[in-house]
Amino acid sequence: MAKRALQVQGCFLAFRGGEDERGVAQLRAPVGPSESYCEISVVESTGSEAACAIGLAVGDYPLDQMPGWHFGSVAFHLDDGNLFFQNTSAEPFGPVCQQGDVVSCQVHFTPEGAPERVTWSRNTEIIGSRAVIGVLPSQPLYFTVGLNRRGEKLLVSTLPPPQPPR
């Protein structure tokens, strides 16, 4: 994690870096069938949109670059609603998000346990999905969160969404 740019307090991440810095954090455990869900709650935002991203990346992803911008990563960027998939080319994908929004990232697996598809939601409404099987490297992937505006603060959770009563 870029220690200078991010402050970590329990499950909270706060961006403390400068204008040209980025702060990136990865969960400690790789994604797998039992670790397939992560969400961020935008607790504080200093702009009209949240300058952060959530997605997946390889374990040695550069922690000074937003997730999705480089090989081995895919991420939904909350500030512009774009999806970035292993490069800096933006793909229109979903809504712009702001303070108070909860954005989740869920990985779906093949019967053999390989990551097959990633789905993002905003406030429990599905934004969209992207196939990743055969595209992302076949090495462990980690939930990855990026921030790049001073004053942004997120709550990160890996609790699965509640199941509706039967």
N, C-alpha and C positions, 0 to 999 in steps of 0.2 A: 504494500500500500504506500502511496506517496505521503509519507508522514507529515511533511510540511503543509500540504494542501488539505488534508483531512484530519478532523478531530473525531475520535471514536469514543463514545461513552455508552457502554453496554450495547444495546441494539440501535442506538442513534448514531447517524453519520452527519457531520456538519462540515461544510466547505469553508476553509479559512485561507485559501490560497489567493494569489494575485490574479490579475485580469487575464494573463496568458497561461495560467496553470490549469491543470485538471487534477481531480482526485478520483482514484478508482480503488474499489475494495472488492475482494472476492470472498465468498463464503469458504470456510475451511474444508468442508467435505465436498467431493465431486457429486454432480447430479447422478441419480440412479433411480430405479423404480421406487425406492423408499424415501428418496430425497428429490422430489420432482416439482416442488412448488416454492416460490418465493414472491413476496410482495413488498412494495415500498409505499409508505404513507408520506405524502408531502406535508410535513409539519410546519415548516416555514419556507417562504419564498419571497424574495425581494423584488421580483418582477411580475409582470402580468401572466407569465408562464413559468413553469418549473424547469430550470436548467439542469436536468439530470436524465439518466438513461438506465434501463434495466434489460439484462439479457444473459447470454452465455458466452464464455470465452475459455480458451485453453489455459492451463495453469501458469504458463510462463508469459502470459499476455503483458504488454508494456503498461505499467500502472500509471503512466502519465498521458495516456491516450484514451479517449472515450470509447467504451465498448461498441463494437460494430465497425470501427474504422480500419481495423487491420485483420489480416488473415487469422482464421481460427476464432472468429467472434461474430455474433449477431445480436442486435439490440434495438429496442424501441426507444426513441428519444422523445421525451415528454415536451420539450420546448417547441418543437416544430411538427410533432406528430409523424415523423418519418421513421422508416426502418432502415437501418444500416446493416449490410450483410457482407462482412469481410472487406469493405472498402469505404471510401468517403463519399461515394455516390448515394444520394438520398432517394428513397423510394416512398412516395406518399402512402401512408398506411393507416393512420388513425387520428383521433382528435388531439389538439393541444391540451395539455394538462396544467393544472395550477394548484395552489395551496388548498389542502383539504381532500384532494383526489387520492385514491388508492389504486395503484397499478400493479397487476400481478403478471407473473411469467410462469407458465407451467409446461413441463416437458412430458411428452407422450413417448412411450417406448415400444419397440417391436417385441414380439414374444421372446426373442433371444436376449432382450435387455439393452439393445442399442437405441440411442436417441433417434426418434423418427420425425417428430414434429414439435414445434414450439408454439404455444398460444398465449397471447397477451389479452388482458382484460382491464377495463377502467371502471371502477365502482361497480364491480360484478357483471358488467356488460362486456361481452366478448368484442374485442377490437378486430382480431384476425389471427391467422396462423401461418406458419411458414414451414415447409418441409426442410429438414436438415440432414436426413440420412444420405450418406454418400457425398455430402457437400462439406460439412465441417470435418476436421481431422478426426481420425479414429483414435483419439487419446482422451484422457479424462477431461471433462468440461465442468466448469464451475459457474454458479450464478455470479454475475458481475454487475456492479452498480457504479455509475460514474456521476460526478457532480462537477460543474464548472462555473458557478456564480457565487461570489461571497454572500454569505447569509442564508444559503440553502441548507435545510436540515431535513433529514429523512429518518423515519422509523422503519427498520428492516425486520421482516418476520418470515419464518418458514413454516408457520402453522398452516396446515391444509385448510381450504375453504370448508365451511360447515356444509354438511350434507342435508338436503331437504328431508323432512320426516316422511316415512313410508306409510 
